[in-house]
Amino acid sequence: MPSIDPARYGRHRARHPDAAPDPYVDDDAWWRDAPPSRDDRDGYDRDAYDRDAYDRDAYDHDAYDHDAFYPADDHDGYRDPEPAPEPEPRTAPPTRAGRNLPAAIGVGVTLGAAVIAALLFWRPAFLAVIIVAMGIGTWEMSRAVRANGARPPLVPLLVGGAVMCGLAWYAGPSAAAVGLLVTILTTLVWRLADGAAGYHRDAMAATLIAVYVPYLGSFAALLAAPADGAKRVLIMLVSVVLSDTGGYVAGVFFGKHPMAPSVSPKKSWEGLVGSVIATAAGGALLLYFLLDVAWWWGLVFGVAIAAAGVLGDLAESLVKRDLGIKDMSRLLPGHGGLMDRLDSILFAAPVAYLLLSVLASTT
């Protein structure tokens, strides 16, 4: 006859007085007649189990489901250790401004060397550089606006951008404006073939891209067209670089007051001051030594270029924030897309063309 633990039976009788008449007469009666619990496993009544007073060594562990009674992550207070996280891939540490600085410098130097070589050795090659850059920028913008569902026609934008830059180089600003008008009209007609669904959205996106990228970029061709065009382009490009560099250094070391946190959180008023100071000083020297323009006009030129460059950077940041993207593409290591480098230049080129047309012609 199976043995019965009296202490255990006494506890059961205290909880279930009507469970069985006499366990010594019928050994299995008190188990059989006890009200079954909700979690009864293999005849075992958990409700009747006193965990603190129970002798585990005397209990048959094969009679119950151990994993169901003790959760996998809680064995009497013990929790399985968390799995070690996988190590992240090792990359170059970002700077305080969020860039991979060595890659950014290397790409910037390479692009600058290509532009300077085209300007100094064969100026028509610079027109090819502009056309290629505007084509890449147009492609990046067309690709970016797809995040909002827009589908601007890419072919007429690419062809129209190249025509605009060529007209600016050979026929002047009026011809470039006509090229813009023809490009927009061609794009609108081209889009008709895809039906009415989303036409207004696609037409607006195409118009924005045509004005923002190739038309503003055509002013770089206008700058390079005169006999001293190489100097004018270099002045504009160096001024933009000084603006970006001055703003970057001042922002990293002194930036505490955000200028437009909802658009570009890393832009600070201290960075703007650094940008203006660096560009004004550089503009004074560049205009004086390269174009023989009085240094105070160079200060004015530098301040205007700094303002235009910062506005161009903010404008592109606003577009990217509206589209919900960080970079226009990943074409350039440390920079993002080409448009992330052209943003300041596209706004600075028309300002430089206007000011230099006035200042250089009156001296």
Sequence and secondary structure as in RCSB ss.txt:
>XXXX:A:sequence
MPSIDPARYGRHRARHPDAAPDPYVDDDAWWRDAPPSRDDRDGYDRDAYDRDAYDRDAYDHDAYDHDAFYPADDH
DGYRDPEPAPEPEPRTAPPTRAGRNLPAAIGVGVTLGAAVIAALLFWRPAFLAVIIVAMGIGTWEMSRAVRANGA
RPPLVPLLVGGAVMCGLAWYAGPSAAAVGLLVTILTTLVWRLADGAAGYHRDAMAATLIAVYVPYLGSFAALLAA
PADGAKRVLIMLVSVVLSDTGGYVAGVFFGKHPMAPSVSPKKSWEGLVGSVIATAAGGALLLYFLLDVAWWWGLV
FGVAIAAAGVLGDLAESLVKRDLGIKDMSRLLPGHGGLMDRLDSILFAAPVAYLLLSVLASTT
>XXXX:A:secstr
     HHHHHHHHHH TTS S TTTSTTHHHHHS   TT BTTB STT  TTT  GGGS GGGS HHHHS TT B
TTB                 TTSS HHHHHHHHHHHHHHHHHHHHH HHHHHHHHHHHHHHHHHHHHHHGGGGT 
   HHHHHHHHHHHHHHHHHH HHHHHHHHHHHHHHHHHHHGGG STTHHHHHHHHHHHHIIIIIHHHHHHHHHS
STTHHHHHHHHHHHHHHHHHHHHHHHHHH  SEEETTTEEEEEHHHHHHHHHHHHHHHHHHHHHHS   HHHHHH
HHHHHHHHHHHHHHHHHHHHHHHT S S SSBTTTBSTHHHHHHHHHHHHHHHHHHHHHTT  
